[in-house]
Amino acid sequence: MKRHAPQVPAPGDKRYLVLAFPRGLPRTVRNVSVVMMLVAGSNLLTHRVFNPSLRLDWALPAPELYLQAEASAYVGDVHTFTREVRAVAAQLDIPPEWLMAVMYAESRFDPHVLNHKGSGAAGLIQFMPAVAQELGTSAEQLRAMSAVDQLEYVFLYLNNVRLRNGPFQSLTDLYLGILFPRARTQDFCYTLYAKPSLQYTQNAGLDEDKDGSVTISDVDRHLKRLFPTAYLVQKPGVATH
């Protein structure tokens, strides 16, 4: 019987899968390795056929979230933290970049921080003592939590604001939900704080034009200047600024 010479794939020929093993490996080891690879491939294919929703990117690291490097200064497990931020943002129907920006603006991601101007606010979004009580906790208890655990209360608070005043439509709208919720329905000329009030003194950094009053327009320009990336991220269906 005439034997045909084995067909050797040409370089770059994509019709063949070439499994290369070191020459020194015993034939038995090489055979077992091939079988294991074929079984793994078969199992993956079976799961993919019968479970189309199976994610195949499980081994790929999640892309770094906006301001993640800054969060790592205060958050021990920053990967768990950013994963939970994405989950909370999805529940609130907002981009996670907005949530990261407002937490940085309020606390620099330090869950234990206490407002240094004497308002009593504490934590990631500077929960006021009365707000903390409404959520069934206290400023002291919040400060004792990890950043990941405190995110539960960030969600509870922002979701309550959303249910009362409607969905968040922009980074500025989200920040007003933390800073001054009733301002969310007002126009850009609306004044939140003015001299000589204590509230103005505590928030004077938001007065972009330094005219002695903090308006929604000031807040909007402040956020655009500090967080241009998050400011430009839009929800689907929402007009750009």
Sine and cosine of phi, psi and omega as CSV:
sin_phi,cos_phi,sin_psi,cos_psi,sin_omega,cos_omega
0.00,0.00,0.71,-0.70,-0.03,-1.00
-0.98,0.20,0.79,-0.61,0.01,-1.00
-1.00,-0.07,0.68,-0.73,0.07,-1.00
-1.00,-0.02,0.63,-0.77,0.04,-1.00
-0.91,0.41,0.62,-0.79,0.01,-1.00
-0.85,0.53,0.66,-0.75,-0.02,-1.00
-0.99,0.11,0.87,-0.48,-0.03,-1.00
-0.99,-0.15,0.82,-0.57,-0.02,-1.00
-0.91,0.42,0.67,-0.74,0.06,-1.00
-0.96,0.29,0.43,-0.90,0.04,-1.00
-0.83,0.55,0.74,-0.67,0.01,-1.00
1.00,0.08,-0.05,1.00,0.00,-1.00
-0.95,0.31,0.92,-0.40,-0.09,-1.00
-1.00,0.09,0.05,1.00,0.01,-1.00
-0.98,0.20,-0.19,0.98,-0.11,-0.99
-0.86,-0.51,0.60,-0.80,0.16,-0.99
-0.97,-0.26,0.90,-0.43,-0.07,-1.00
-0.97,-0.23,0.85,-0.52,0.06,-1.00
-0.98,-0.21,0.92,-0.39,-0.05,-1.00
-0.97,-0.24,0.75,-0.66,0.02,-1.00
-0.80,-0.60,0.48,-0.88,0.07,-1.00
-0.83,0.55,0.63,-0.78,-0.06,-1.00
-0.89,0.46,-0.44,0.90,-0.08,-1.00
-0.98,0.20,-0.17,0.99,-0.03,-1.00
-0.94,0.33,0.68,-0.73,0.07,-1.00
-0.87,0.50,0.48,-0.88,-0.03,-1.00
-0.85,0.53,-0.63,0.78,-0.02,-1.00
-0.88,0.48,-0.69,0.72,0.00,-1.00
-0.89,0.45,-0.67,0.74,0.00,-1.00
-0.91,0.42,-0.66,0.75,0.00,-1.00
-0.89,0.45,-0.69,0.73,0.01,-1.00
-0.89,0.45,-0.64,0.77,0.00,-1.00
-0.89,0.45,-0.66,0.75,0.02,-1.00
-0.89,0.45,-0.70,0.71,-0.01,-1.00
-0.88,0.48,-0.69,0.73,-0.02,-1.00
-0.89,0.45,-0.66,0.75,0.01,-1.00
-0.91,0.41,-0.64,0.76,0.01,-1.00
-0.92,0.40,-0.64,0.77,0.02,-1.00
-0.90,0.43,-0.69,0.72,0.01,-1.00
-0.88,0.47,-0.69,0.72,0.02,-1.00
-0.90,0.45,-0.64,0.77,0.01,-1.00
-0.90,0.43,-0.68,0.74,0.00,-1.00
-0.89,0.45,-0.68,0.74,0.00,-1.00
-0.90,0.45,-0.67,0.75,0.01,-1.00
-0.90,0.43,-0.66,0.75,0.01,-1.00
-0.88,0.47,-0.71,0.70,0.02,-1.00
-0.89,0.45,-0.60,0.80,-0.03,-1.00
-0.93,0.37,-0.59,0.81,-0.01,-1.00
-0.95,0.31,-0.71,0.71,-0.09,-1.00
-1.00,-0.04,-0.16,0.99,0.06,-1.00
-0.68,-0.73,0.97,0.23,-0.08,-1.00
-0.86,0.50,-0.37,0.93,-0.03,-1.00
-0.99,0.14,-0.03,1.00,-0.01,-1.00
-0.87,0.50,0.80,-0.60,0.04,-1.00
-0.99,0.12,0.72,-0.69,0.01,-1.00
-0.97,-0.23,0.09,1.00,-0.02,-1.00
-0.98,-0.18,0.33,0.94,-0.07,-1.00
-0.87,0.50,-0.46,0.89,-0.05,-1.00
-1.00,0.04,-0.12,0.99,-0.06,-1.00
-1.00,-0.02,0.73,-0.69,0.03,-1.00
-0.93,0.38,0.58,-0.82,0.03,-1.00
-0.92,0.39,0.60,-0.80,0.03,-1.00
-0.88,0.48,0.52,-0.85,-0.04,-1.00
-0.90,0.43,0.71,-0.71,-0.02,-1.00
-1.00,0.10,0.46,-0.89,0.04,-1.00
-0.78,0.63,0.77,-0.64,0.00,-1.00
0.92,0.39,0.28,0.96,0.00,-1.00
-0.88,0.47,-0.63,0.78,0.01,-1.00
-0.88,0.47,-0.64,0.77,0.04,-1.00
-0.92,0.39,-0.60,0.80,0.01,-1.00
-0.91,0.42,-0.54,0.84,-0.06,-1.00
-0.89,0.45,-0.29,0.96,0.02,-1.00
-0.93,0.37,-0.47,0.88,-0.05,-1.00
-0.87,-0.50,-0.28,0.96,-0.07,-1.00
-0.96,-0.27,0.86,-0.51,-0.05,-1.00
-0.89,0.46,-0.84,0.54,-0.01,-1.00
-0.98,-0.18,0.99,0.15,-0.13,-0.99
-0.93,0.37,-0.46,0.89,-0.01,-1.00
-0.94,0.34,-0.67,0.75,0.09,-1.00
-0.91,0.42,-0.65,0.76,0.00,-1.00
-0.87,0.50,-0.76,0.64,-0.04,-1.00
-0.93,0.37,-0.52,0.85,0.08,-1.00
-0.89,0.45,-0.67,0.74,0.01,-1.00
-0.94,0.34,-0.56,0.83,0.07,-1.00
-0.87,0.50,-0.70,0.71,0.03,-1.00
-0.87,0.49,-0.65,0.76,-0.01,-1.00
-0.91,0.41,-0.70,0.72,0.02,-1.00
-0.90,0.44,-0.69,0.72,0.01,-1.00
-0.87,0.49,-0.65,0.76,0.02,-1.00
-0.89,0.45,-0.65,0.76,0.02,-1.00
-0.91,0.41,-0.53,0.85,0.00,-1.00
-1.00,0.04,-0.09,1.00,-0.03,-1.00
0.87,0.50,0.74,0.67,0.06,-1.00
-0.72,-0.70,0.38,-0.93,0.10,-0.99
-0.92,0.39,0.63,-0.78,0.01,-1.00
-0.89,0.46,-0.42,0.91,0.03,-1.00
-0.88,0.47,-0.59,0.81,0.05,-1.00
-0.89,0.45,-0.71,0.70,-0.03,-1.00
-0.90,0.43,-0.66,0.75,0.04,-1.00
-0.89,0.45,-0.66,0.75,-0.03,-1.00
-0.90,0.44,-0.71,0.70,-0.05,-1.00
-0.94,0.34,-0.54,0.84,0.05,-1.00
-0.93,0.36,-0.63,0.78,0.06,-1.00
-0.90,0.43,-0.67,0.74,-0.01,-1.00
-0.87,0.49,-0.60,0.80,-0.08,-1.00
-1.00,0.05,-0.58,0.81,-0.17,-0.99
-0.65,-0.76,-0.06,1.00,-0.14,-0.99
0.85,0.52,0.38,0.93,-0.01,-1.00
0.97,0.26,0.25,0.97,0.05,-1.00
-1.00,0.02,0.95,-0.31,-0.06,-1.00
-0.94,0.33,-0.23,0.97,-0.08,-1.00
-0.98,-0.19,-0.02,1.00,-0.13,-0.99
-0.95,0.32,0.59,-0.80,0.06,-1.00
-0.91,-0.42,0.70,-0.72,-0.03,-1.00
-0.80,0.60,0.82,-0.57,-0.10,-1.00
-0.99,0.13,-0.07,1.00,0.01,-1.00
-0.98,-0.18,0.16,0.99,0.16,-0.99
1.00,0.01,0.22,0.98,-0.01,-1.00
-0.98,0.22,-0.31,0.95,-0.05,-1.00
1.00,0.04,-0.05,1.00,0.00,-1.00
-0.93,0.36,0.53,-0.85,-0.08,-1.00
-0.54,-0.84,0.43,-0.90,0.17,-0.98
1.00,0.02,-0.17,-0.99,-0.17,-0.99
-0.85,0.53,-0.66,0.75,0.02,-1.00
-0.90,-0.44,0.38,0.92,0.04,-1.00
0.81,0.59,0.91,0.42,0.06,-1.00
-0.90,0.43,0.80,-0.60,0.11,-0.99
-0.96,0.27,0.48,-0.88,-0.03,-1.00
-0.81,0.59,-0.65,0.76,-0.01,-1.00
-0.92,0.39,-0.60,0.80,0.04,-1.00
-0.92,0.40,-0.70,0.72,0.03,-1.00
-0.85,0.53,-0.66,0.75,0.01,-1.00
-0.90,0.44,-0.65,0.76,0.04,-1.00
-0.88,0.48,-0.49,0.87,-0.01,-1.00
-1.00,0.03,0.06,1.00,0.06,-1.00
1.00,0.10,0.40,0.92,0.01,-1.00
-0.60,-0.80,-0.34,-0.94,0.04,-1.00
-0.59,-0.81,0.28,-0.96,0.02,-1.00
-0.87,0.50,-0.62,0.79,0.00,-1.00
-0.91,0.41,-0.68,0.74,0.02,-1.00
-0.92,0.40,-0.63,0.78,0.04,-1.00
-0.89,0.46,-0.67,0.74,-0.01,-1.00
-0.90,0.43,-0.42,0.91,0.00,-1.00
-0.99,0.13,-0.18,0.98,-0.03,-1.00
-0.99,0.11,0.36,-0.93,0.17,-0.98
-0.96,0.27,0.26,-0.97,0.04,-1.00
-0.87,0.48,-0.63,0.77,-0.01,-1.00
-0.90,0.43,-0.72,0.70,0.00,-1.00
-0.91,0.41,-0.59,0.81,-0.04,-1.00
-0.93,0.36,-0.38,0.93,0.02,-1.00
-0.87,0.50,-0.46,0.89,0.05,-1.00
-0.87,0.49,-0.64,0.77,-0.02,-1.00
-0.98,0.19,-0.48,0.88,0.14,-0.99
-0.87,0.50,-0.71,0.71,0.03,-1.00
-0.90,0.44,-0.74,0.67,-0.05,-1.00
-0.84,0.54,-0.72,0.70,-0.02,-1.00
-0.90,0.43,-0.79,0.62,-0.06,-1.00
-0.92,0.40,-0.54,0.84,0.03,-1.00
-0.93,0.36,-0.60,0.80,0.08,-1.00
-0.88,0.47,-0.68,0.74,0.03,-1.00
-0.90,0.44,-0.66,0.75,0.00,-1.00
-0.90,0.44,-0.68,0.74,-0.01,-1.00
-0.91,0.40,-0.54,0.84,0.00,-1.00
-0.98,0.21,-0.65,0.76,-0.17,-0.99
-0.88,-0.47,0.06,1.00,0.03,-1.00
0.99,-0.13,0.19,-0.98,-0.05,-1.00
-0.87,0.49,0.50,-0.86,0.07,-1.00
-0.97,0.23,0.75,-0.66,-0.12,-0.99
-0.95,-0.32,-0.23,0.97,-0.04,-1.00
-0.34,-0.94,0.17,-0.99,0.08,-1.00
-0.87,0.50,-0.68,0.73,0.01,-1.00
-0.89,0.46,-0.67,0.74,0.02,-1.00
-0.88,0.48,-0.68,0.74,0.03,-1.00
-0.90,0.44,-0.68,0.73,-0.02,-1.00
-0.92,0.40,-0.62,0.79,0.07,-1.00
-0.89,0.45,-0.51,0.86,0.05,-1.00
-0.88,0.47,-0.45,0.89,0.05,-1.00
-1.00,0.01,-0.71,0.71,-0.15,-0.99
-0.98,0.19,-0.70,0.72,-0.16,-0.99
-0.32,-0.95,0.97,0.25,-0.17,-0.98
-0.80,0.60,-0.61,0.79,-0.06,-1.00
-0.94,0.33,-0.20,0.98,0.05,-1.00
-0.98,0.21,-0.18,0.98,-0.08,-1.00
-0.88,0.48,-0.47,0.88,-0.06,-1.00
-1.00,-0.10,0.11,0.99,-0.07,-1.00
-0.99,-0.16,0.20,-0.98,0.03,-1.00
-1.00,0.07,0.06,-1.00,-0.13,-0.99
-0.91,0.41,-0.31,0.95,0.00,-1.00
-0.99,0.10,-0.14,0.99,-0.07,-1.00
-0.88,0.47,0.73,-0.69,-0.02,-1.00
-0.99,-0.10,0.81,-0.58,0.04,-1.00
-1.00,0.06,-0.73,0.68,-0.05,-1.00
-0.63,-0.78,0.52,-0.85,0.05,-1.00
-0.56,-0.83,0.45,-0.89,0.09,-1.00
-0.88,0.48,0.53,-0.85,0.05,1.00
-0.98,-0.20,0.51,0.86,-0.10,-1.00
-0.93,0.38,0.45,-0.89,0.08,-1.00
-0.88,0.47,-0.61,0.79,0.00,-1.00
-0.88,0.48,-0.61,0.79,0.05,-1.00
-0.91,0.42,-0.71,0.70,-0.01,-1.00
-0.84,0.54,-0.66,0.75,-0.02,-1.00
-0.95,0.32,-0.36,0.93,-0.05,-1.00
-0.84,-0.54,0.38,0.93,-0.07,-1.00
-0.88,0.48,-0.41,0.91,0.02,-1.00
-0.90,0.44,-0.31,0.95,0.01,-1.00
-1.00,0.09,-0.19,0.98,-0.04,-1.00
-0.98,0.21,1.00,0.05,-0.11,-0.99
-0.90,0.43,-0.61,0.80,-0.03,-1.00
-0.99,-0.11,0.06,1.00,0.09,-1.00
0.81,0.59,0.70,0.72,-0.01,-1.00
-0.97,-0.24,0.17,0.99,0.05,-1.00
1.00,0.00,0.11,0.99,0.06,-1.00
-0.60,-0.80,0.53,-0.85,0.05,-1.00
-0.96,-0.29,0.92,-0.39,0.02,-1.00
-0.96,-0.27,0.18,-0.98,0.08,-1.00
-0.87,0.50,-0.60,0.80,0.05,-1.00
-0.87,0.50,-0.65,0.76,0.06,-1.00
-0.87,0.49,-0.72,0.70,-0.02,-1.00
-0.88,0.47,-0.69,0.73,-0.01,-1.00
-0.88,0.47,-0.72,0.69,0.00,-1.00
-0.92,0.39,-0.58,0.81,0.03,-1.00
-0.88,0.48,-0.73,0.68,0.00,-1.00
-0.93,0.38,-0.63,0.78,0.02,-1.00
-0.90,0.44,-0.60,0.80,0.00,-1.00
-0.95,0.31,-0.66,0.75,-0.08,-1.00
-0.99,0.10,-0.56,0.83,-0.11,-0.99
-0.77,-0.64,0.88,0.47,-0.07,-1.00
-0.86,0.51,-0.58,0.82,-0.01,-1.00
-0.91,0.41,-0.79,0.62,0.00,-1.00
-0.91,0.41,-0.58,0.82,-0.03,-1.00
-0.87,0.49,-0.58,0.81,-0.06,-1.00
-1.00,0.07,-0.19,0.98,0.04,-1.00
-0.95,0.30,0.79,-0.61,-0.07,-1.00
-0.91,-0.42,0.51,-0.86,0.20,-0.98
-0.97,0.26,0.54,-0.84,0.08,-1.00
-0.83,0.55,0.75,-0.66,0.05,-1.00
1.00,0.05,-0.02,1.00,0.01,-1.00
-0.98,-0.22,0.75,-0.66,-0.04,-1.00
-0.91,0.41,0.52,-0.86,0.01,-1.00
-0.96,0.29,0.31,-0.95,0.00,-1.00
-0.94,0.34,0.00,0.00,0.00,0.00
